[in-house]
Amino acid sequence: MSSKRRYAVAGLLALCAVGGCLSATPFGQSSTPTAEPGGFQGQLDEPSPQTVSLENRWNRDVTTQLRVLRVATNGTVHEEAHELSPGSERTVYNTSAADPDGVESFRLTLTARNTTERVTIENDACHGGAHGGIEDDGTVFLTYAIC
């Protein structure tokens, strides 16, 4: 074997050893157990009522139309026009009003200024309430928090 070839083989073996290819534990498994992440185990199966709030950050009065659909029944549980004056913010719906059977999905549709926004939330501990309305430049928004 030539010296160049010996150096190449030795380099390849060193690279494999450093990279873990020749480790005693197969497939990079560790004998040290990995800690289980804490947090929401079990909480995602428990219903947690969510609120829907609307806000007007714009400098004009705005009429919004909010529709809340309970996905499990495909039924509308809230449909109402809300007048929002400049700088106003208020809670307009709570998912507990639909008397959900455990954790369920709710599809929200907000229409204002010829624009429609949609989101789907769940009434579990990982989802926060939905928040929508009019931005300071007059655009419509609808969002929600999730862990």
ChimeraX commands (.cxc) that place a marker at each C-alpha (Angstrom):
marker #1 position 0.00,0.00,0.00 radius 0.5
marker #1 position 1.42,3.39,-0.96 radius 0.5
marker #1 position 1.95,6.08,1.65 radius 0.5
marker #1 position -0.71,8.30,0.04 radius 0.5
marker #1 position -3.23,5.51,0.26 radius 0.5
marker #1 position -2.28,4.79,3.90 radius 0.5
marker #1 position -2.80,8.45,4.82 radius 0.5
marker #1 position -6.17,8.47,3.04 radius 0.5
marker #1 position -7.35,5.32,4.85 radius 0.5
marker #1 position -6.05,6.59,8.20 radius 0.5
marker #1 position -7.79,9.94,7.63 radius 0.5
marker #1 position -11.06,8.22,6.72 radius 0.5
marker #1 position -10.89,6.03,9.85 radius 0.5
marker #1 position -10.16,9.08,12.01 radius 0.5
marker #1 position -13.08,10.96,10.46 radius 0.5
marker #1 position -15.44,8.03,11.10 radius 0.5
marker #1 position -14.28,7.69,14.71 radius 0.5
marker #1 position -14.69,11.42,15.39 radius 0.5
marker #1 position -18.07,11.47,13.61 radius 0.5
marker #1 position -19.41,8.63,15.73 radius 0.5
marker #1 position -19.61,6.01,13.03 radius 0.5
marker #1 position -17.49,3.62,15.05 radius 0.5
marker #1 position -19.09,4.30,18.43 radius 0.5
marker #1 position -19.96,1.41,20.73 radius 0.5
marker #1 position -23.61,2.46,20.89 radius 0.5
marker #1 position -25.48,1.71,17.65 radius 0.5
marker #1 position -27.02,4.51,15.62 radius 0.5
marker #1 position -25.85,7.26,17.95 radius 0.5
marker #1 position -28.08,6.10,20.82 radius 0.5
marker #1 position -27.07,7.29,24.22 radius 0.5
marker #1 position -27.10,5.21,27.39 radius 0.5
marker #1 position -28.15,8.39,29.23 radius 0.5
marker #1 position -31.94,8.76,29.20 radius 0.5
marker #1 position -33.37,11.92,27.71 radius 0.5
marker #1 position -35.65,13.88,30.00 radius 0.5
marker #1 position -39.29,14.01,28.97 radius 0.5
marker #1 position -40.46,17.54,28.24 radius 0.5
marker #1 position -42.87,18.96,30.77 radius 0.5
marker #1 position -45.74,21.20,30.00 radius 0.5
marker #1 position -49.10,20.36,28.55 radius 0.5
marker #1 position -49.31,16.56,28.90 radius 0.5
marker #1 position -52.91,15.74,29.73 radius 0.5
marker #1 position -53.99,19.38,29.56 radius 0.5
marker #1 position -54.73,19.25,25.85 radius 0.5
marker #1 position -57.56,16.79,26.49 radius 0.5
marker #1 position -59.26,19.13,28.95 radius 0.5
marker #1 position -61.57,21.87,27.64 radius 0.5
marker #1 position -60.56,25.43,28.42 radius 0.5
marker #1 position -63.05,28.16,27.43 radius 0.5
marker #1 position -61.67,30.70,24.96 radius 0.5
marker #1 position -62.78,34.28,24.48 radius 0.5
marker #1 position -63.06,36.25,21.26 radius 0.5
marker #1 position -62.30,39.95,21.53 radius 0.5
marker #1 position -62.51,42.76,19.00 radius 0.5
marker #1 position -60.53,45.99,18.90 radius 0.5
marker #1 position -60.58,49.13,16.74 radius 0.5
marker #1 position -57.14,50.77,16.52 radius 0.5
marker #1 position -58.26,52.94,13.59 radius 0.5
marker #1 position -59.46,56.54,13.86 radius 0.5
marker #1 position -62.97,55.84,12.44 radius 0.5
marker #1 position -66.07,53.96,13.53 radius 0.5
marker #1 position -66.24,50.46,12.04 radius 0.5
marker #1 position -68.97,47.83,11.83 radius 0.5
marker #1 position -67.66,44.26,12.03 radius 0.5
marker #1 position -69.54,41.02,11.44 radius 0.5
marker #1 position -68.36,38.05,13.51 radius 0.5
marker #1 position -69.49,34.48,12.89 radius 0.5
marker #1 position -68.45,31.57,15.12 radius 0.5
marker #1 position -69.07,28.08,13.77 radius 0.5
marker #1 position -68.89,25.02,16.04 radius 0.5
marker #1 position -67.07,22.53,13.80 radius 0.5
marker #1 position -68.39,19.40,15.57 radius 0.5
marker #1 position -71.99,20.26,14.72 radius 0.5
marker #1 position -71.34,22.53,11.73 radius 0.5
marker #1 position -73.69,24.96,13.44 radius 0.5
marker #1 position -73.34,28.70,13.88 radius 0.5
marker #1 position -73.14,29.48,17.61 radius 0.5
marker #1 position -72.63,33.25,17.26 radius 0.5
marker #1 position -73.34,35.65,14.42 radius 0.5
marker #1 position -73.56,39.31,15.22 radius 0.5
marker #1 position -72.60,42.76,13.99 radius 0.5
marker #1 position -70.40,44.73,16.37 radius 0.5
marker #1 position -70.01,48.51,16.19 radius 0.5
marker #1 position -66.49,49.52,17.20 radius 0.5
marker #1 position -65.64,53.13,17.92 radius 0.5
marker #1 position -62.02,54.33,17.62 radius 0.5
marker #1 position -59.85,52.96,20.44 radius 0.5
marker #1 position -62.49,50.52,21.69 radius 0.5
marker #1 position -61.85,46.91,22.66 radius 0.5
marker #1 position -64.26,44.35,24.09 radius 0.5
marker #1 position -64.90,40.64,24.52 radius 0.5
marker #1 position -67.77,39.59,22.26 radius 0.5
marker #1 position -67.93,35.80,22.62 radius 0.5
marker #1 position -66.82,32.89,24.83 radius 0.5
marker #1 position -66.69,29.30,23.53 radius 0.5
marker #1 position -68.27,28.04,26.76 radius 0.5
marker #1 position -71.57,29.56,25.53 radius 0.5
marker #1 position -71.75,26.73,22.94 radius 0.5
marker #1 position -71.65,24.12,25.74 radius 0.5
marker #1 position -68.95,22.08,23.95 radius 0.5
marker #1 position -68.57,18.36,24.59 radius 0.5
marker #1 position -64.90,18.34,25.63 radius 0.5
marker #1 position -62.26,19.87,23.37 radius 0.5
marker #1 position -63.74,21.13,20.11 radius 0.5
marker #1 position -62.79,23.36,17.18 radius 0.5
marker #1 position -64.45,26.68,16.42 radius 0.5
marker #1 position -64.11,28.42,13.05 radius 0.5
marker #1 position -64.18,32.22,13.32 radius 0.5
marker #1 position -65.00,34.52,10.41 radius 0.5
marker #1 position -64.56,38.28,10.81 radius 0.5
marker #1 position -65.74,40.64,8.07 radius 0.5
marker #1 position -65.23,44.40,7.98 radius 0.5
marker #1 position -64.40,47.01,5.34 radius 0.5
marker #1 position -65.07,44.49,2.50 radius 0.5
marker #1 position -62.41,42.15,3.89 radius 0.5
marker #1 position -62.86,38.73,5.50 radius 0.5
marker #1 position -60.39,36.97,7.80 radius 0.5
marker #1 position -60.75,33.40,9.13 radius 0.5
marker #1 position -59.07,31.31,11.84 radius 0.5
marker #1 position -59.89,28.06,13.64 radius 0.5
marker #1 position -59.28,27.76,17.37 radius 0.5
marker #1 position -59.76,24.96,19.88 radius 0.5
marker #1 position -60.99,25.23,23.43 radius 0.5
marker #1 position -57.95,23.55,25.00 radius 0.5
marker #1 position -55.11,24.71,27.24 radius 0.5
marker #1 position -52.74,25.18,24.30 radius 0.5
marker #1 position -54.93,27.64,22.39 radius 0.5
marker #1 position -55.49,31.15,23.63 radius 0.5
marker #1 position -58.46,33.27,22.78 radius 0.5
marker #1 position -58.89,34.93,19.41 radius 0.5
marker #1 position -58.36,38.64,18.88 radius 0.5
marker #1 position -59.47,40.59,15.84 radius 0.5
marker #1 position -60.44,43.99,14.61 radius 0.5
marker #1 position -59.08,46.93,12.69 radius 0.5
marker #1 position -55.41,47.99,12.62 radius 0.5
marker #1 position -54.42,51.66,12.86 radius 0.5
marker #1 position -54.12,51.80,9.06 radius 0.5
marker #1 position -57.65,50.41,8.57 radius 0.5
marker #1 position -56.73,46.82,7.69 radius 0.5
marker #1 position -58.69,43.92,9.19 radius 0.5
marker #1 position -56.91,41.31,11.33 radius 0.5
marker #1 position -57.88,38.12,13.16 radius 0.5
marker #1 position -55.37,36.09,15.14 radius 0.5
marker #1 position -55.04,33.73,18.12 radius 0.5
marker #1 position -52.38,32.48,20.51 radius 0.5
marker #1 position -51.07,28.92,20.56 radius 0.5
marker #1 position -48.34,27.28,22.64 radius 0.5
marker link #1:1,2 radius 0.2
marker link #1:2,3 radius 0.2
marker link #1:3,4 radius 0.2
marker link #1:4,5 radius 0.2
marker link #1:5,6 radius 0.2
marker link #1:6,7 radius 0.2
marker link #1:7,8 radius 0.2
marker link #1:8,9 radius 0.2
marker link #1:9,10 radius 0.2
marker link #1:10,11 radius 0.2
marker link #1:11,12 radius 0.2
marker link #1:12,13 radius 0.2
marker link #1:13,14 radius 0.2
marker link #1:14,15 radius 0.2
marker link #1:15,16 radius 0.2
marker link #1:16,17 radius 0.2
marker link #1:17,18 radius 0.2
marker link #1:18,19 radius 0.2
marker link #1:19,20 radius 0.2
marker link #1:20,21 radius 0.2
marker link #1:21,22 radius 0.2
marker link #1:22,23 radius 0.2
marker link #1:23,24 radius 0.2
marker link #1:24,25 radius 0.2
marker link #1:25,26 radius 0.2
marker link #1:26,27 radius 0.2
marker link #1:27,28 radius 0.2
marker link #1:28,29 radius 0.2
marker link #1:29,30 radius 0.2
marker link #1:30,31 radius 0.2
marker link #1:31,32 radius 0.2
marker link #1:32,33 radius 0.2
marker link #1:33,34 radius 0.2
marker link #1:34,35 radius 0.2
marker link #1:35,36 radius 0.2
marker link #1:36,37 radius 0.2
marker link #1:37,38 radius 0.2
marker link #1:38,39 radius 0.2
marker link #1:39,40 radius 0.2
marker link #1:40,41 radius 0.2
marker link #1:41,42 radius 0.2
marker link #1:42,43 radius 0.2
marker link #1:43,44 radius 0.2
marker link #1:44,45 radius 0.2
marker link #1:45,46 radius 0.2
marker link #1:46,47 radius 0.2
marker link #1:47,48 radius 0.2
marker link #1:48,49 radius 0.2
marker link #1:49,50 radius 0.2
marker link #1:50,51 radius 0.2
marker link #1:51,52 radius 0.2
marker link #1:52,53 radius 0.2
marker link #1:53,54 radius 0.2
marker link #1:54,55 radius 0.2
marker link #1:55,56 radius 0.2
marker link #1:56,57 radius 0.2
marker link #1:57,58 radius 0.2
marker link #1:58,59 radius 0.2
marker link #1:59,60 radius 0.2
marker link #1:60,61 radius 0.2
marker link #1:61,62 radius 0.2
marker link #1:62,63 radius 0.2
marker link #1:63,64 radius 0.2
marker link #1:64,65 radius 0.2
marker link #1:65,66 radius 0.2
marker link #1:66,67 radius 0.2
marker link #1:67,68 radius 0.2
marker link #1:68,69 radius 0.2
marker link #1:69,70 radius 0.2
marker link #1:70,71 radius 0.2
marker link #1:71,72 radius 0.2
marker link #1:72,73 radius 0.2
marker link #1:73,74 radius 0.2
marker link #1:74,75 radius 0.2
marker link #1:75,76 radius 0.2
marker link #1:76,77 radius 0.2
marker link #1:77,78 radius 0.2
marker link #1:78,79 radius 0.2
marker link #1:79,80 radius 0.2
marker link #1:80,81 radius 0.2
marker link #1:81,82 radius 0.2
marker link #1:82,83 radius 0.2
marker link #1:83,84 radius 0.2
marker link #1:84,85 radius 0.2
marker link #1:85,86 radius 0.2
marker link #1:86,87 radius 0.2
marker link #1:87,88 radius 0.2
marker link #1:88,89 radius 0.2
marker link #1:89,90 radius 0.2
marker link #1:90,91 radius 0.2
marker link #1:91,92 radius 0.2
marker link #1:92,93 radius 0.2
marker link #1:93,94 radius 0.2
marker link #1:94,95 radius 0.2
marker link #1:95,96 radius 0.2
marker link #1:96,97 radius 0.2
marker link #1:97,98 radius 0.2
marker link #1:98,99 radius 0.2
marker link #1:99,100 radius 0.2
marker link #1:100,101 radius 0.2
marker link #1:101,102 radius 0.2
marker link #1:102,103 radius 0.2
marker link #1:103,104 radius 0.2
marker link #1:104,105 radius 0.2
marker link #1:105,106 radius 0.2
marker link #1:106,107 radius 0.2
marker link #1:107,108 radius 0.2
marker link #1:108,109 radius 0.2
marker link #1:109,110 radius 0.2
marker link #1:110,111 radius 0.2
marker link #1:111,112 radius 0.2
marker link #1:112,113 radius 0.2
marker link #1:113,114 radius 0.2
marker link #1:114,115 radius 0.2
marker link #1:115,116 radius 0.2
marker link #1:116,117 radius 0.2
marker link #1:117,118 radius 0.2
marker link #1:118,119 radius 0.2
marker link #1:119,120 radius 0.2
marker link #1:120,121 radius 0.2
marker link #1:121,122 radius 0.2
marker link #1:122,123 radius 0.2
marker link #1:123,124 radius 0.2
marker link #1:124,125 radius 0.2
marker link #1:125,126 radius 0.2
marker link #1:126,127 radius 0.2
marker link #1:127,128 radius 0.2
marker link #1:128,129 radius 0.2
marker link #1:129,130 radius 0.2
marker link #1:130,131 radius 0.2
marker link #1:131,132 radius 0.2
marker link #1:132,133 radius 0.2
marker link #1:133,134 radius 0.2
marker link #1:134,135 radius 0.2
marker link #1:135,136 radius 0.2
marker link #1:136,137 radius 0.2
marker link #1:137,138 radius 0.2
marker link #1:138,139 radius 0.2
marker link #1:139,140 radius 0.2
marker link #1:140,141 radius 0.2
marker link #1:141,142 radius 0.2
marker link #1:142,143 radius 0.2
marker link #1:143,144 radius 0.2
marker link #1:144,145 radius 0.2
marker link #1:145,146 radius 0.2
marker link #1:146,147 radius 0.2
view
